[in-house]
Amino acid sequence: MPLKDVKNSGKYWDQLYRVYEQDIHQLHRKRRSELEGATFDGFSLGSAPTFVKPGEEGNKIGYHRTFRAKLRYRTASGESRHIEVRVIISWGGAWYITHLLPFKKH
C-alpha cells in the first residue's frame, strides 16, 4: 500500500491479493499431480530489471520490476519443470510477486 498513489490503496491491495490467491488455486488445480512431492530447484529473474519511476503506473515511489521470472522445481519422478512468474517488483531491499499468472484488466 505504501507504493500506490491511488484512491483507497487498501482496496487496490485487496484486489491484487485476491487475484494472486486465485492464481495459486488455478496452478494447484492444473498441476496438482506434478506438484505433489516436488522440490524447489531454483529461481531466476526474467527480463532485465527496469526502474519504474515515481508517478508511473500510479506509484508514489520508484521500484524495480522484472517480467516472466522462472520458479524451477523437480517433480517426484525427477523431471525438471518451471512456473513462469509474470511480474516481480523490488522495493525496500526485497522482491515481491505482484502477478503470478497473466493478468487481465477489468
N, CA, C and O atoms as a Tinker XYZ file with bonds, in Angstrom:
   424  protein
     1  N      0.798000   -1.194000    0.000000    73     2
     2  CA     0.000000    0.000000    0.000000    64     1     3
     3  C      0.849000    1.270000    0.000000    63     2     4     5
     4  O      0.436000    2.272000   -0.584000    81     3
     5  N      2.043000    1.259000    0.648000    73     3     6
     6  CA     2.838000    2.488000    0.627000    64     5     7
     7  C      3.297000    2.890000   -0.771000    63     6     8     9
     8  O      3.626000    4.054000   -0.999000    81     7
     9  N      3.324000    1.948000   -1.708000    73     7    10
    10  CA     3.776000    2.244000   -3.067000    64     9    11
    11  C      2.748000    2.994000   -3.892000    63    10    12    13
    12  O      3.104000    3.861000   -4.690000    81    11
    13  N      1.493000    2.674000   -3.709000    73    11    14
    14  CA     0.461000    3.145000   -4.617000    64    13    15
    15  C     -0.020000    4.545000   -4.285000    63    14    16    17
    16  O     -0.270000    4.888000   -3.130000    81    15
    17  N     -0.142000    5.341000   -5.338000    73    15    18
    18  CA    -0.675000    6.694000   -5.240000    64    17    19
    19  C     -2.053000    6.680000   -5.894000    63    18    20    21
    20  O     -2.301000    7.380000   -6.876000    81    19
    21  N     -2.930000    5.877000   -5.334000    73    19    22
    22  CA    -4.284000    5.736000   -5.849000    64    21    23
    23  C     -5.266000    5.947000   -4.699000    63    22    24    25
    24  O     -4.930000    5.778000   -3.527000    81    23
    25  N     -6.472000    6.316000   -5.068000    73    23    26
    26  CA    -7.519000    6.461000   -4.073000    64    25    27
    27  C     -7.801000    5.087000   -3.478000    63    26    28    29
    28  O     -7.981000    4.117000   -4.214000    81    27
    29  N     -7.841000    5.001000   -2.184000    73    27    30
    30  CA    -8.149000    3.755000   -1.463000    64    29    31
    31  C     -7.161000    2.643000   -1.823000    63    30    32    33
    32  O     -7.536000    1.636000   -2.425000    81    31
    33  N     -5.915000    2.837000   -1.453000    73    31    34
    34  CA    -4.881000    1.838000   -1.748000    64    33    35
    35  C     -5.173000    0.499000   -1.071000    63    34    36    37
    36  O     -4.721000   -0.542000   -1.547000    81    35
    37  N     -5.911000    0.512000    0.016000    73    35    38
    38  CA    -6.292000   -0.741000    0.674000    64    37    39
    39  C     -7.181000   -1.597000   -0.214000    63    38    40    41
    40  O     -7.036000   -2.819000   -0.255000    81    39
    41  N     -8.095000   -0.960000   -0.919000    73    39    42
    42  CA    -8.972000   -1.686000   -1.851000    64    41    43
    43  C     -8.140000   -2.255000   -2.996000    63    42    44    45
    44  O     -8.356000   -3.389000   -3.424000    81    43
    45  N     -7.186000   -1.462000   -3.489000    73    43    46
    46  CA    -6.301000   -1.942000   -4.557000    64    45    47
    47  C     -5.539000   -3.180000   -4.085000    63    46    48    49
    48  O     -5.453000   -4.173000   -4.807000    81    47
    49  N     -4.985000   -3.118000   -2.866000    73    47    50
    50  CA    -4.252000   -4.254000   -2.301000    64    49    51
    51  C     -5.144000   -5.487000   -2.205000    63    50    52    53
    52  O     -4.723000   -6.587000   -2.563000    81    51
    53  N     -6.376000   -5.308000   -1.722000    73    51    54
    54  CA    -7.308000   -6.428000   -1.604000    64    53    55
    55  C     -7.538000   -7.097000   -2.961000    63    54    56    57
    56  O     -7.552000   -8.325000   -3.053000    81    55
    57  N     -7.718000   -6.296000   -4.010000    73    55    58
    58  CA    -7.937000   -6.843000   -5.355000    64    57    59
    59  C     -6.700000   -7.593000   -5.840000    63    58    60    61
    60  O     -6.805000   -8.695000   -6.380000    81    59
    61  N     -5.529000   -6.989000   -5.644000    73    59    62
    62  CA    -4.279000   -7.615000   -6.062000    64    61    63
    63  C     -4.080000   -8.957000   -5.355000    63    62    64    65
    64  O     -3.704000   -9.949000   -5.979000    81    63
    65  N     -4.333000   -8.973000   -4.063000    73    63    66
    66  CA    -4.169000  -10.191000   -3.283000    64    65    67
    67  C     -5.178000  -11.261000   -3.704000    63    66    68    69
    68  O     -4.830000  -12.438000   -3.797000    81    67
    69  N     -6.423000  -10.858000   -3.957000    73    67    70
    70  CA    -7.458000  -11.801000   -4.374000    64    69    71
    71  C     -7.069000  -12.481000   -5.696000    63    70    72    73
    72  O     -7.239000  -13.692000   -5.843000    81    71
    73  N     -6.553000  -11.714000   -6.647000    73    71    74
    74  CA    -6.127000  -12.283000   -7.929000    64    73    75
    75  C     -4.953000  -13.234000   -7.715000    63    74    76    77
    76  O     -4.913000  -14.308000   -8.315000    81    75
    77  N     -4.004000  -12.856000   -6.871000    73    75    78
    78  CA    -2.851000  -13.710000   -6.556000    64    77    79
    79  C     -3.320000  -15.040000   -5.966000    63    78    80    81
    80  O     -2.836000  -16.105000   -6.349000    81    79
    81  N     -4.259000  -14.966000   -5.037000    73    79    82
    82  CA    -4.806000  -16.161000   -4.407000    64    81    83
    83  C     -5.498000  -17.054000   -5.447000    63    82    84    85
    84  O     -5.341000  -18.274000   -5.417000    81    83
    85  N     -6.258000  -16.451000   -6.359000    73    83    86
    86  CA    -6.922000  -17.210000   -7.422000    64    85    87
    87  C     -5.893000  -17.888000   -8.319000    63    86    88    89
    88  O     -6.088000  -19.027000   -8.743000    81    87
    89  N     -4.793000  -17.186000   -8.608000    73    87    90
    90  CA    -3.722000  -17.762000   -9.428000    64    89    91
    91  C     -3.129000  -19.001000   -8.775000    63    90    92    93
    92  O     -2.872000  -19.996000   -9.452000    81    91
    93  N     -2.912000  -18.949000   -7.477000    73    91    94
    94  CA    -2.360000  -20.097000   -6.752000    64    93    95
    95  C     -3.317000  -21.282000   -6.852000    63    94    96    97
    96  O     -2.892000  -22.408000   -7.107000    81    95
    97  N     -4.595000  -21.028000   -6.654000    73    95    98
    98  CA    -5.582000  -22.108000   -6.748000    64    97    99
    99  C     -5.642000  -22.679000   -8.165000    63    98   100   101
   100  O     -5.771000  -23.891000   -8.341000    81    99
   101  N     -5.551000  -21.818000   -9.166000    73    99   102
   102  CA    -5.571000  -22.286000  -10.558000    64   101   103
   103  C     -4.356000  -23.158000  -10.852000    63   102   104   105
   104  O     -4.490000  -24.218000  -11.464000    81   103
   105  N     -3.174000  -22.724000  -10.423000    73   103   106
   106  CA    -1.968000  -23.532000  -10.632000    64   105   107
   107  C     -2.081000  -24.871000   -9.913000    63   106   108   109
   108  O     -1.676000  -25.903000  -10.447000    81   107
   109  N     -2.623000  -24.854000   -8.724000    73   107   110
   110  CA    -2.779000  -26.084000   -7.957000    64   109   111
   111  C     -3.703000  -27.054000   -8.679000    63   110   112   113
   112  O     -3.418000  -28.249000   -8.752000    81   111
   113  N     -4.813000  -26.542000   -9.215000    73   111   114
   114  CA    -5.747000  -27.410000   -9.955000    64   113   115
   115  C     -5.085000  -27.996000  -11.201000    63   114   116   117
   116  O     -5.243000  -29.183000  -11.485000    81   115
   117  N     -4.349000  -27.174000  -11.944000    73   115   118
   118  CA    -3.765000  -27.610000  -13.214000    64   117   119
   119  C     -2.544000  -28.506000  -13.034000    63   118   120   121
   120  O     -2.280000  -29.369000  -13.871000    81   119
   121  N     -1.799000  -28.307000  -11.946000    73   119   122
   122  CA    -0.525000  -29.021000  -11.797000    64   121   123
   123  C     -0.462000  -29.890000  -10.544000    63   122   124   125
   124  O      0.621000  -30.295000  -10.123000    81   123
   125  N     -1.578000  -30.167000   -9.969000    73   123   126
   126  CA    -1.611000  -30.905000   -8.700000    64   125   127
   127  C     -0.742000  -32.153000   -8.732000    63   126   128   129
   128  O      0.063000  -32.365000   -7.825000    81   127
   129  N     -0.889000  -32.979000   -9.755000    73   127   130
   130  CA    -0.167000  -34.251000   -9.784000    64   129   131
   131  C      1.346000  -34.051000   -9.868000    63   130   132   133
   132  O      2.095000  -34.802000   -9.243000    81   131
   133  N      1.808000  -33.063000  -10.622000    73   131   134
   134  CA     3.263000  -32.888000  -10.721000    64   133   135
   135  C      3.843000  -32.096000   -9.556000    63   134   136   137
   136  O      5.054000  -32.120000   -9.340000    81   135
   137  N      3.005000  -31.401000   -8.809000    73   135   138
   138  CA     3.499000  -30.653000   -7.653000    64   137   139
   139  C      3.575000  -31.507000   -6.391000    63   138   140   141
   140  O      4.328000  -31.190000   -5.471000    81   139
   141  N      2.801000  -32.585000   -6.343000    73   139   142
   142  CA     2.862000  -33.493000   -5.191000    64   141   143
   143  C      4.277000  -34.065000   -5.101000    63   142   144   145
   144  O      4.738000  -34.731000   -6.029000    81   143
   145  N      4.954000  -33.811000   -4.008000    73   143   146
   146  CA     6.297000  -34.336000   -3.801000    64   145   147
   147  C      7.389000  -33.584000   -4.549000    63   146   148   149
   148  O      8.546000  -34.003000   -4.543000    81   147
   149  N      7.028000  -32.468000   -5.198000    73   147   150
   150  CA     8.024000  -31.687000   -5.942000    64   149   151
   151  C      8.985000  -30.995000   -4.980000    63   150   152   153
   152  O      8.649000  -30.724000   -3.827000    81   151
   153  N     10.186000  -30.715000   -5.479000    73   151   154
   154  CA    11.182000  -29.988000   -4.690000    64   153   155
   155  C     11.618000  -28.745000   -5.451000    63   154   156   157
   156  O     11.702000  -28.745000   -6.679000    81   155
   157  N     11.890000  -27.702000   -4.705000    73   155   158
   158  CA    12.358000  -26.440000   -5.266000    64   157   159
   159  C     13.731000  -26.643000   -5.889000    63   158   160   161
   160  O     14.615000  -27.249000   -5.284000    81   159
   161  N     13.904000  -26.129000   -7.109000    73   159   162
   162  CA    15.160000  -26.319000   -7.827000    64   161   163
   163  C     15.873000  -25.003000   -8.132000    63   162   164   165
   164  O     17.066000  -25.011000   -8.434000    81   163
   165  N     15.171000  -23.879000   -8.059000    73   163   166
   166  CA    15.811000  -22.600000   -8.310000    64   165   167
   167  C     14.827000  -21.540000   -8.755000    63   166   168   169
   168  O     13.659000  -21.814000   -9.030000    81   167
   169  N     15.331000  -20.332000   -8.815000    73   167   170
   170  CA    14.516000  -19.198000   -9.235000    64   169   171
   171  C     15.408000  -18.258000  -10.029000    63   170   172   173
   172  O     16.526000  -17.956000   -9.611000    81   171
   173  N     14.919000  -17.794000  -11.174000    73   171   174
   174  CA    15.705000  -16.845000  -11.961000    64   173   175
   175  C     14.807000  -15.726000  -12.456000    63   174   176   177
   176  O     13.652000  -15.946000  -12.821000    81   175
   177  N     15.359000  -14.529000  -12.461000    73   175   178
   178  CA    14.617000  -13.387000  -12.966000    64   177   179
   179  C     14.447000  -13.538000  -14.465000    63   178   180   181
   180  O     15.230000  -14.219000  -15.126000    81   179
   181  N     13.428000  -12.904000  -14.987000    73   179   182
   182  CA    13.169000  -12.953000  -16.420000    64   181   183
   183  C     13.861000  -11.793000  -17.120000    63   182   184   185
   184  O     15.078000  -11.798000  -17.305000    81   183
   185  N     13.075000  -10.808000  -17.502000    73   183   186
   186  CA    13.633000   -9.646000  -18.186000    64   185   187
   187  C     14.573000   -8.898000  -17.239000    63   186   188   189
   188  O     14.495000   -9.034000  -16.018000    81   187
   189  N     15.451000   -8.116000  -17.833000    73   187   190
   190  CA    16.352000   -7.304000  -17.012000    64   189   191
   191  C     15.502000   -6.365000  -16.152000    63   190   192   193
   192  O     14.595000   -5.711000  -16.667000    81   191
   193  N     15.785000   -6.293000  -14.853000    73   191   194
   194  CA    15.003000   -5.396000  -14.007000    64   193   195
   195  C     15.101000   -3.954000  -14.511000    63   194   196   197
   196  O     16.187000   -3.463000  -14.822000    81   195
   197  N     13.956000   -3.293000  -14.584000    73   195   198
   198  CA    13.911000   -1.893000  -15.002000    64   197   199
   199  C     13.323000   -1.071000  -13.872000    63   198   200   201
   200  O     12.534000   -1.566000  -13.068000    81   199
   201  N     13.717000    0.180000  -13.824000    73   199   202
   202  CA    13.241000    1.068000  -12.772000    64   201   203
   203  C     11.934000    1.715000  -13.212000    63   202   204   205
   204  O     11.850000    2.299000  -14.292000    81   203
   205  N     10.921000    1.605000  -12.367000    73   203   206
   206  CA     9.641000    2.268000  -12.583000    64   205   207
   207  C      9.670000    3.531000  -11.733000    63   206   208   209
   208  O      9.702000    3.461000  -10.505000    81   207
   209  N      9.660000    4.675000  -12.387000    73   207   210
   210  CA     9.803000    5.962000  -11.699000    64   209   211
   211  C      8.554000    6.305000  -10.893000    63   210   212   213
   212  O      7.449000    5.864000  -11.212000    81   211
   213  N      8.753000    7.109000   -9.833000    73   211   214
   214  CA     7.587000    7.613000   -9.097000    64   213   215
   215  C      6.647000    8.323000  -10.076000    63   214   216   217
   216  O      7.093000    9.048000  -10.966000    81   215
   217  N      5.355000    8.107000   -9.898000    73   215   218
   218  CA     4.368000    8.712000  -10.780000    64   217   219
   219  C      3.945000    7.800000  -11.924000    63   218   220   221
   220  O      2.852000    7.956000  -12.469000    81   219
   221  N      4.800000    6.848000  -12.293000    73   219   222
   222  CA     4.425000    5.891000  -13.336000    64   221   223
   223  C      3.558000    4.797000  -12.718000    63   222   224   225
   224  O      3.776000    4.386000  -11.579000    81   223
   225  N      2.599000    4.345000  -13.465000    73   223   226
   226  CA     1.714000    3.254000  -13.041000    64   225   227
   227  C      1.049000    3.513000  -11.691000    63   226   228   229
   228  O      0.801000    2.587000  -10.919000    81   227
   229  N      0.766000    4.782000  -11.419000    73   227   230
   230  CA     0.058000    5.130000  -10.186000    64   229   231
   231  C      0.862000    4.899000   -8.923000    63   230   232   233
   232  O      0.290000    4.569000   -7.884000    81   231
   233  N      2.196000    5.065000   -8.986000    73   231   234
   234  CA     3.047000    4.805000   -7.828000    64   233   235
   235  C      3.574000    6.085000   -7.201000    63   234   236   237
   236  O      3.868000    7.059000   -7.894000    81   235
   237  N      3.689000    6.066000   -5.881000    73   235   238
   238  CA     4.265000    7.189000   -5.136000    64   237   239
   239  C      5.786000    7.167000   -5.179000    63   238   240   241
   240  O      6.428000    8.214000   -5.255000    81   239
   241  N      6.347000    5.987000   -5.130000    73   239   242
   242  CA     7.797000    5.847000   -5.082000    64   241   243
   243  C      8.247000    4.922000   -6.203000    63   242   244   245
   244  O      7.437000    4.205000   -6.792000    81   243
   245  N      9.524000    4.943000   -6.489000    73   243   246
   246  CA    10.052000    4.082000   -7.542000    64   245   247
   247  C     10.407000    2.696000   -7.027000    63   246   248   249
   248  O     10.591000    2.477000   -5.830000    81   247
   249  N     10.494000    1.784000   -7.959000    73   247   250
   250  CA    10.901000    0.414000   -7.640000    64   249   251
   251  C     11.404000   -0.243000   -8.919000    63   250   252   253
   252  O     11.212000    0.285000  -10.014000    81   251
   253  N     12.041000   -1.383000   -8.777000    73   251   254
   254  CA    12.491000   -2.155000   -9.940000    64   253   255
   255  C     11.480000   -3.261000  -10.229000    63   254   256   257
   256  O     10.847000   -3.796000   -9.318000    81   255
   257  N     11.341000   -3.593000  -11.509000    73   255   258
   258  CA    10.374000   -4.597000  -11.929000    64   257   259
   259  C     10.998000   -5.511000  -12.971000    63   258   260   261
   260  O     11.804000   -5.076000  -13.793000    81   259
   261  N     10.618000   -6.780000  -12.928000    73   259   262
   262  CA    11.025000   -7.743000  -13.942000    64   261   263
   263  C      9.813000   -8.577000  -14.336000    63   262   264   265
   264  O      8.913000   -8.809000  -13.529000    81   263
   265  N      9.804000   -9.019000  -15.584000    73   263   266
   266  CA     8.715000   -9.835000  -16.107000    64   265   267
   267  C      9.206000  -11.251000  -16.378000    63   266   268   269
   268  O     10.372000  -11.471000  -16.703000    81   267
   269  N      8.300000  -12.194000  -16.238000    73   267   270
   270  CA     8.496000  -13.587000  -16.645000    64   269   271
   271  C      9.698000  -14.286000  -16.001000    63   270   272   273
   272  O     10.540000  -14.871000  -16.683000    81   271
   273  N      9.751000  -14.209000  -14.691000    73   271   274
   274  CA    10.757000  -14.965000  -13.947000    64   273   275
   275  C     10.369000  -16.443000  -13.985000    63   274   276   277
   276  O      9.250000  -16.792000  -14.364000    81   275
   277  N     11.297000  -17.298000  -13.591000    73   275   278
   278  CA    11.016000  -18.735000  -13.597000    64   277   279
   279  C     11.295000  -19.337000  -12.222000    63   278   280   281
   280  O     12.383000  -19.195000  -11.663000    81   279
   281  N     10.282000  -20.009000  -11.702000    73   279   282
   282  CA    10.413000  -20.787000  -10.482000    64   281   283
   283  C     10.563000  -22.233000  -10.943000    63   282   284   285
   284  O      9.626000  -22.830000  -11.473000    81   283
   285  N     11.753000  -22.784000  -10.735000    73   283   286
   286  CA    12.045000  -24.136000  -11.219000    64   285   287
   287  C     11.883000  -25.152000  -10.076000    63   286   288   289
   288  O     12.211000  -24.884000   -8.920000    81   287
   289  N     11.369000  -26.315000  -10.451000    73   287   290
   290  CA    11.185000  -27.394000   -9.481000    64   289   291
   291  C     11.377000  -28.736000  -10.170000    63   290   292   293
   292  O     11.351000  -28.835000  -11.397000    81   291
   293  N     11.568000  -29.759000   -9.360000    73   291   294
   294  CA    11.668000  -31.133000   -9.855000    64   293   295
   295  C     10.465000  -31.901000   -9.336000    63   294   296   297
   296  O     10.105000  -31.816000   -8.162000    81   295
   297  N      9.856000  -32.649000  -10.240000    73   295   298
   298  CA     8.728000  -33.482000   -9.835000    64   297   299
   299  C      9.259000  -34.636000   -8.989000    63   298   300   301
   300  O     10.467000  -34.864000   -8.920000    81   299
   301  N      8.355000  -35.352000   -8.357000    73   299   302
   302  CA     8.759000  -36.500000   -7.537000    64   301   303
   303  C      9.518000  -37.531000   -8.364000    63   302   304   305
   304  O     10.338000  -38.274000   -7.827000    81   303
   305  N      9.248000  -37.580000   -9.673000    73   303   306
   306  CA     9.951000  -38.538000  -10.544000    64   305   307
   307  C     11.256000  -37.961000  -11.103000    63   306   308   309
   308  O     11.937000  -38.619000  -11.889000    81   307
   309  N     11.606000  -36.727000  -10.698000    73   307   310
   310  CA    12.887000  -36.143000  -11.092000    64   309   311
   311  C     12.865000  -35.261000  -12.333000    63   310   312   313
   312  O     13.907000  -34.754000  -12.749000    81   311
   313  N     11.689000  -35.072000  -12.931000    73   311   314
   314  CA    11.602000  -34.219000  -14.119000    64   313   315
   315  C     11.729000  -32.746000  -13.739000    63   314   316   317
   316  O     11.163000  -32.307000  -12.737000    81   315
   317  N     12.465000  -31.993000  -14.534000    73   315   318
   318  CA    12.624000  -30.562000  -14.310000    64   317   319
   319  C     11.454000  -29.815000  -14.952000    63   318   320   321
   320  O     11.143000  -30.028000  -16.124000    81   319
   321  N     10.819000  -28.953000  -14.192000    73   319   322
   322  CA     9.688000  -28.149000  -14.665000    64   321   323
   323  C      9.844000  -26.730000  -14.135000    63   322   324   325
   324  O     10.699000  -26.461000  -13.291000    81   323
   325  N      9.012000  -25.831000  -14.638000    73   323   326
   326  CA     9.025000  -24.474000  -14.103000    64   325   327
   327  C      7.638000  -23.849000  -14.177000    63   326   328   329
   328  O      6.775000  -24.277000  -14.943000    81   327
   329  N      7.463000  -22.843000  -13.368000    73   327   330
   330  CA     6.271000  -21.998000  -13.388000    64   329   331
   331  C      6.767000  -20.604000  -13.730000    63   330   332   333
   332  O      7.696000  -20.093000  -13.103000    81   331
   333  N      6.146000  -19.995000  -14.724000    73   331   334
   334  CA     6.506000  -18.622000  -15.073000    64   333   335
   335  C      5.796000  -17.673000  -14.115000    63   334   336   337
   336  O      4.580000  -17.748000  -13.941000    81   335
   337  N      6.557000  -16.792000  -13.504000    73   335   338
   338  CA     6.024000  -15.782000  -12.593000    64   337   339
   339  C      5.990000  -14.472000  -13.378000    63   338   340   341
   340  O      7.037000  -13.956000  -13.771000    81   339
   341  N      4.805000  -13.939000  -13.604000    73   339   342
   342  CA     4.638000  -12.842000  -14.557000    64   341   343
   343  C      5.305000  -11.527000  -14.154000    63   342   344   345
   344  O      6.034000  -10.947000  -14.959000    81   343
   345  N      5.078000  -11.042000  -12.935000    73   343   346
   346  CA     5.627000   -9.739000  -12.553000    64   345   347
   347  C      6.152000   -9.811000  -11.126000    63   346   348   349
   348  O      5.471000  -10.276000  -10.213000    81   347
   349  N      7.389000   -9.338000  -10.962000    73   347   350
   350  CA     8.006000   -9.242000   -9.639000    64   349   351
   351  C      8.563000   -7.836000   -9.511000    63   350   352   353
   352  O      9.147000   -7.299000  -10.452000    81   351
   353  N      8.378000   -7.242000   -8.335000    73   351   354
   354  CA     8.951000   -5.919000   -8.092000    64   353   355
   355  C      9.916000   -5.989000   -6.917000    63   354   356   357
   356  O      9.796000   -6.844000   -6.039000    81   355
   357  N     10.871000   -5.075000   -6.921000    73   355   358
   358  CA    11.816000   -4.981000   -5.816000    64   357   359
   359  C     11.636000   -3.616000   -5.167000    63   358   360   361
   360  O     11.722000   -2.573000   -5.814000    81   359
   361  N     11.384000   -3.664000   -3.873000    73   359   362
   362  CA    11.179000   -2.439000   -3.118000    64   361   363
   363  C     11.631000   -2.684000   -1.689000    63   362   364   365
   364  O     11.306000   -3.716000   -1.102000    81   363
   365  N     12.367000   -1.760000   -1.135000    73   363   366
   366  CA    12.808000   -1.878000    0.245000    64   365   367
   367  C     13.754000   -3.036000    0.489000    63   366   368   369
   368  O     13.805000   -3.571000    1.596000    81   367
   369  N     14.516000   -3.438000   -0.547000    73   367   370
   370  CA    15.509000   -4.484000   -0.388000    64   369   371
   371  C     14.990000   -5.903000   -0.535000    63   370   372   373
   372  O     15.727000   -6.857000   -0.284000    81   371
   373  N     13.724000   -6.063000   -0.940000    73   371   374
   374  CA    13.155000   -7.403000   -1.106000    64   373   375
   375  C     12.385000   -7.465000   -2.424000    63   374   376   377
   376  O     11.956000   -6.441000   -2.956000    81   375
   377  N     12.219000   -8.682000   -2.941000    73   375   378
   378  CA    11.437000   -8.911000   -4.162000    64   377   379
   379  C     10.052000   -9.398000   -3.770000    63   378   380   381
   380  O      9.900000  -10.171000   -2.824000    81   379
   381  N      9.037000   -8.939000   -4.507000    73   379   382
   382  CA     7.653000   -9.308000   -4.246000    64   381   383
   383  C      6.976000   -9.727000   -5.548000    63   382   384   385
   384  O      7.108000   -9.048000   -6.567000    81   383
   385  N      6.261000  -10.831000   -5.513000    73   383   386
   386  CA     5.457000  -11.236000   -6.664000    64   385   387
   387  C      4.189000  -10.388000   -6.638000    63   386   388   389
   388  O      3.472000  -10.364000   -5.638000    81   387
   389  N      3.917000   -9.692000   -7.743000    73   387   390
   390  CA     2.672000   -8.925000   -7.822000    64   389   391
   391  C      1.661000   -9.584000   -8.748000    63   390   392   393
   392  O      0.454000   -9.414000   -8.574000    81   391
   393  N      2.147000  -10.338000   -9.733000    73   391   394
   394  CA     1.251000  -11.076000  -10.625000    64   393   395
   395  C      1.893000  -12.426000  -10.906000    63   394   396   397
   396  O      2.980000  -12.504000  -11.479000    81   395
   397  N      1.218000  -13.468000  -10.504000    73   395   398
   398  CA     1.750000  -14.813000  -10.699000    64   397   399
   399  C      1.456000  -15.311000  -12.112000    63   398   400   401
   400  O      2.351000  -15.824000  -12.785000    81   399
   401  N      0.236000  -15.167000  -12.557000    73   399   402
   402  CA    -0.175000  -15.575000  -13.900000    64   401   403
   403  C     -0.462000  -14.322000  -14.731000    63   402   404   405
   404  O     -0.508000  -13.219000  -14.186000    81   403
   405  N     -0.655000  -14.481000  -16.036000    73   403   406
   406  CA    -1.020000  -13.312000  -16.835000    64   405   407
   407  C     -2.243000  -12.642000  -16.233000    63   406   408   409
   408  O     -3.187000  -13.312000  -15.815000    81   407
   409  N     -2.222000  -11.328000  -16.193000    73   407   410
   410  CA    -3.339000  -10.617000  -15.582000    64   409   411
   411  C     -4.215000   -9.982000  -16.638000    63   410   412   413
   412  O     -3.770000   -9.630000  -17.730000    81   411
   413  N     -5.476000   -9.849000  -16.271000    73   411   414
   414  CA    -6.460000   -9.269000  -17.173000    64   413   415
   415  C     -6.938000   -7.969000  -16.577000    63   414   416   417
   416  O     -7.235000   -7.900000  -15.384000    81   415
   417  N     -7.014000   -6.936000  -17.397000    73   415   418
   418  CA    -7.578000   -5.674000  -16.921000    64   417   419
   419  C     -9.090000   -5.798000  -16.927000    63   418   420   421
   420  O     -9.682000   -6.309000  -17.878000    81   419
   421  N     -9.702000   -5.327000  -15.859000    73   419   422
   422  CA   -11.170000   -5.404000  -15.754000    64   421   423
   423  C    -11.788000   -4.073000  -16.109000    63   422   424
   424  O    -13.011000   -3.933000  -16.082000    81   423
